[in-house]
Amino acid sequence: MLAVPPPPPAVSGAPNSPSWQPPTASGPVPPSAATAFSQGRFHKPPLDAETAEGATTAPPAESPEGYTPTQRDLPVINRGDTVQVPFPTPEPTAPAAAEGLGPLYVVGDVHGYLDELLAALREQGIIDAAGAWSAGNTRLWFLGDFTDRGPDGIGVIDTVMRLSAEAAAAGGYCKALMGNHELLLLGAKRFGDTPVNSGAGTATFQAAWLLNGGQKTDMERLQDHHLQWMARLDAMEQEDGHLLVHSDTTAYLDYGDSIEAVNDTIRDTLTRNDADECWDLFRKFTKRFAFRDDSGAVRELLGAYGGTRIVHGHSPIPYLLGEVGSEDGEDSAGPAVEGPHVYADGLAVAMDGGVTMAGKLLVCQLPLSG
C-alpha cells in the first residue's frame, strides 16, 4: 500500500514552491458496487461503475495510445423529475466579495478533457493564448473529477497546479475540490486489487477504477506530487454565499457539522490509509440526485454549512434534464447543454455539462446573472 508521502522539496517557480498553495478541494464521489435504483424507474449501472452513460462512443482517430473511451450507463432522470428553472436565473443575494478579490468562477467536471478545458478558460479570459493565467485577482474554483474517461487526466491536474501558482502570483487564486474520481484514483494507486467490503460482496479499487474509465496513461504518469495534491484537497468550501461541493448528495453530513470538520475528517480518513475506510468514503460520495425531488436536502446542507445556494458537479446536466437516454435504456437525441442547470427551487446549480458525452465543459462566473 502506498502511504501519503511527505511534501516534496520546494522548487522555485514550480507548483510545489514555497509561494504556492495547493488548491483546496471538495467532496469525493465514489461508485458503489451495487447501487440499485428504487422502484425500477432507473436502470442499474454496471457493477462498481459509477459512470454510466448508456451509449458507447468510438475513440477519435487521433486518440492517444492507451486511451480507452468508456461505456456510459447513468440512470436517467426525466424532465418531470426535476424543478426546471430557465437559465440564466438571478442568483440569490450573496455577500459581496472580500475587498481586493476579483470575480468568482467555477469549473465543472473535466474528466481528462484538457483541450476543452483550455478552450473554455480562454473563452472566459482566464488564460491567454499560451495557456498562462491572465485574469489578475480572479478567483477560480474547480469542482473536482479531473481524471478518467478523457485522454489526459494528468495533464489536467498539472494545469490546475500550474494555474494555482500563477494565479497566486497575480493576486488571485485557483483552487480545487475533491471529486469521487480523485478518491478512486488514489484508491487504485494505493490499494490496487486489495479486496474491500463493498456492501454487496467483494470489490477492489482497481476494478472500480477501470470500470469508471480509468486510463492506463494516467496511471503510468501519476507521480507522488499528484497523489499528495489529490489527498490534500478539501471536500467543500463556501465563497460569496455559494456552498461549493462536488457531489449532489447529503453524505457530507456524515463527516462533520461544519465545513472545517468535514474537510478535516475526510483528510484524516485518507491519511489513515485503510482500504475499507477509503472505499466507504468513495461509495458515499458517488451518490447523486439528492436534490432532484425537492429542496429539502439542499436546505439541510445550507443550514448545516451556511450559504444561500449550492453549486455542484458530479451529475451530468443531460441526465438531470432527461436529454440523454430513456427509461428502457435506449438513447435519444444527445445532450443540449448551454449553461448551468438551476433547480430545487433555485437553490441548487448543477455544473457538470456532460463533456464525456459530447456535452459542454462549463466555466461560469458566479453569481449567475439574470
Buried (B, 14 or more C-beta within 10 A) or exposed (E): EEEBEEEBEEEEEBBBEEEBBBBBBBBBBBBBBBBEEEEEEBBBBBBBBBBBBBBEEEEEEEEEEEBBBBBBBBBBBBEEBBBEBEBBBEBBEBEEBEEEBBBBBBBBBBBBBBEBBBEBBBEBEBBEEEBEBBBEBBBBBBBBBBBBBBBBBBBBBBBBBBBBBBBBEBEBBBBBBBBBBBBBBBBBBBBBEBBBBBEEEEBBBBBBBBBBBBBEBBBEBBEEBBBBBBBBBBBBBBBBBBBBBBBBBBBBBEBBEEBEEBBBBBBEBBEEBBBEBBBBBBBBBBBBBBBBEEBEBBBEBBEBBEBBBBBBBBBBBBBBBBBBBEEEEEBEEBBEBEBBBBBBBBBBBBBBBBBBBBBBBBBBEBBBEE
